[in-house]
């Protein structure tokens, strides 16, 4: 059976187009991992009273991450403490010294920039919120993810549903 050069050329052209399009449309499927963290680094804290609320700005402190991401984190956090004892919390944390990603294909090294928000009980010191990875550098430049974060009497905990965007 003879195959024409036009057919071979067409098939090579279509295969090339498919190989160029597939990476753009493909990302790794999300994976969920559990991690822990502590808040062992001291904060610089500023506080103001506004009506019945207290506004608190904490920055420079942080701690260490353990699990899927490992390394030192620092934060910049704003908290509005309401008369009910419940506080709304919004902040960002960064890993300027880098972190190690211990997931598939790892260990990978880079930095991550995270935004978080939630509610804290100032009496029990419990916190429940959400976090999202906004950006990264190095091997983690394409790491994206989101999850839950909470603190209770046993420490800090998180879940991370993550994937790597194609480069």
Backbone torsions as a table, in degrees:
resi	resn	phi	psi	omega
1	UNK	NA	132.0	-179.5
2	UNK	-95.7	137.2	176.8
3	UNK	-112.5	128.0	-177.4
4	UNK	-74.9	150.5	178.7
5	UNK	-66.4	-27.1	176.7
6	UNK	-65.9	-41.0	179.5
7	UNK	-64.3	-45.7	179.2
8	UNK	-62.0	-44.8	178.2
9	UNK	-60.5	-42.1	179.1
10	UNK	-64.7	-43.2	179.5
11	UNK	-64.7	-41.8	177.2
12	UNK	-63.7	-39.5	178.3
13	UNK	-63.1	-47.8	-179.7
14	UNK	-64.6	-38.7	178.3
15	UNK	-64.8	-42.2	178.3
16	UNK	-61.6	-45.1	178.1
17	UNK	-60.5	-45.4	-179.4
18	UNK	-61.2	-42.0	-179.8
19	UNK	-66.8	-29.3	177.6
20	UNK	-77.4	-33.8	-176.5
21	UNK	-81.0	-39.7	-174.2
22	UNK	-57.2	-47.9	179.8
23	UNK	-61.0	-31.2	179.2
24	UNK	-66.9	-38.5	-176.0
25	UNK	-88.4	-13.6	-172.5
26	UNK	-100.7	132.4	167.0
27	UNK	-129.2	158.4	178.2
28	UNK	-65.6	145.0	179.5
29	UNK	-65.1	147.9	-179.4
30	UNK	-62.7	142.4	177.3
31	UNK	-125.5	142.9	179.2
32	UNK	-111.7	133.6	178.4
33	UNK	-130.1	161.0	178.2
34	UNK	-114.1	141.3	178.2
35	UNK	-140.1	174.7	175.8
36	UNK	-133.3	165.2	177.1
37	UNK	-153.0	161.2	173.2
38	UNK	-128.9	166.8	179.1
39	UNK	-117.1	58.0	-170.8
40	UNK	-87.0	-7.8	-179.8
41	UNK	-96.4	133.5	-175.2
42	UNK	-68.6	145.7	178.7
43	UNK	-94.3	157.2	160.9
44	UNK	-96.2	128.9	-173.1
45	UNK	-124.5	133.1	172.1
46	UNK	-120.8	141.8	-179.4
47	UNK	-135.4	144.3	176.0
48	UNK	-136.6	149.0	171.8
49	UNK	-98.5	132.5	176.8
50	UNK	-132.7	101.0	-175.8
51	UNK	63.1	-126.6	178.6
52	UNK	-90.0	0.4	-176.4
53	UNK	-104.7	156.6	171.9
54	UNK	-114.7	130.2	177.0
55	UNK	-104.7	128.0	-177.4
56	UNK	-124.4	131.8	176.5
57	UNK	-116.1	117.5	178.1
58	UNK	-114.0	135.8	179.3
59	UNK	-154.2	160.4	176.0
60	UNK	84.8	-23.8	179.3
61	UNK	-85.7	-172.3	180.0
62	UNK	160.2	-137.5	-178.1
63	UNK	176.0	-142.4	-175.0
64	UNK	-130.5	143.4	176.8
65	UNK	-99.9	145.1	177.9
66	UNK	-136.3	143.1	178.6
67	UNK	116.3	-130.8	-177.9
68	UNK	-61.2	-37.1	173.3
69	UNK	-115.4	133.0	179.2
70	UNK	-129.6	131.6	177.2
71	UNK	152.2	-177.2	-176.8
72	UNK	-87.2	138.4	175.4
73	UNK	-124.2	150.4	172.3
74	UNK	-128.5	159.4	-175.5
75	UNK	-140.2	165.8	172.9
76	UNK	-134.5	111.5	-168.4
77	UNK	-131.3	138.5	174.0
78	UNK	-115.3	132.8	-179.0
79	UNK	-131.9	132.9	173.1
80	UNK	-109.4	113.8	-178.9
81	UNK	-94.7	117.2	-178.0
82	UNK	-88.5	159.3	180.0
83	UNK	-58.1	-20.3	179.1
84	UNK	-73.4	-10.7	-176.5
85	UNK	89.8	-0.3	176.3
86	UNK	-99.5	136.4	-178.7
87	UNK	-118.5	141.2	170.0
88	UNK	-93.2	135.3	-173.3
89	UNK	-124.8	133.2	174.5
90	UNK	-138.7	137.1	-180.0
91	UNK	-168.0	178.9	173.5
92	UNK	-131.8	149.1	169.3
93	UNK	-133.7	150.8	-177.0
94	UNK	-130.8	164.5	177.7
95	UNK	-125.3	70.5	-172.0
96	UNK	-61.1	-25.6	178.9
97	UNK	-89.7	-1.6	180.0
98	UNK	92.8	156.4	175.7
99	UNK	-131.3	164.4	175.2
100	UNK	-108.9	127.4	174.7
101	UNK	-92.7	121.5	-175.4
102	UNK	-101.0	18.8	-178.6
103	UNK	-85.7	-167.1	179.7
104	UNK	-56.1	137.5	-178.6
105	UNK	82.2	-3.6	-176.6
106	UNK	-87.0	179.3	6.5
107	UNK	-77.2	139.7	176.3
108	UNK	-116.5	146.8	-175.2
109	UNK	-124.5	138.7	176.8
110	UNK	177.2	-167.5	175.3
111	UNK	-115.2	159.1	174.0
112	UNK	-133.0	149.5	176.4
113	UNK	-119.7	123.7	-171.6
114	UNK	-124.7	141.7	172.0
115	UNK	-112.7	139.4	179.6
116	UNK	-140.2	158.1	175.9
117	UNK	-154.7	156.3	179.2
118	UNK	174.9	-164.6	180.0
119	UNK	-126.9	140.6	179.8
120	UNK	-124.0	144.9	172.7
121	UNK	-99.6	113.9	-174.7
122	UNK	-71.8	-18.6	178.5
123	UNK	-80.3	-51.9	-177.9
124	UNK	-86.6	-11.3	-177.7
125	UNK	61.6	26.5	175.0
126	UNK	-89.3	144.6	-179.8
127	UNK	-135.2	137.4	175.5
128	UNK	-135.0	129.1	-179.2
129	UNK	-161.9	-168.5	180.0
130	UNK	-125.8	153.7	175.6
131	UNK	-141.0	154.0	-179.2
132	UNK	-142.0	135.7	175.3
133	UNK	-79.7	119.4	-177.1
134	UNK	-88.4	-42.9	-177.6
135	UNK	-159.9	173.0	178.2
136	UNK	-157.1	175.1	177.3
137	UNK	-133.5	171.3	177.8
138	UNK	62.2	-139.5	179.2
139	UNK	-63.7	-16.6	-176.2
140	UNK	-102.9	14.3	-178.9
141	UNK	-59.5	-31.2	-177.8
142	UNK	-105.5	9.1	177.6
143	UNK	-73.4	126.8	175.8
144	UNK	-129.9	147.7	179.4
145	UNK	-177.2	170.4	177.6
146	UNK	-155.6	164.6	179.8
147	UNK	178.2	-169.1	179.1
148	UNK	-100.5	150.1	175.3
149	UNK	-137.7	138.8	179.3
150	UNK	-153.7	151.8	174.7
151	UNK	-126.0	138.0	176.1
152	UNK	-145.0	-165.2	-176.3
153	UNK	-64.1	-16.8	-179.6
154	UNK	-93.3	-6.7	179.0
155	UNK	124.5	-163.7	-179.3
156	UNK	-97.1	138.4	-177.2
157	UNK	-135.4	154.5	176.7
158	UNK	-152.0	155.0	166.4
159	UNK	-117.7	148.9	179.1
160	UNK	-136.7	117.5	171.5
161	UNK	-99.6	114.2	-169.4
162	UNK	-132.0	163.1	170.7
163	UNK	-156.4	167.2	175.1
164	UNK	-108.3	123.4	174.1
165	UNK	-68.1	151.3	175.8
166	UNK	-67.4	149.3	179.7
167	UNK	-85.3	NA	NA
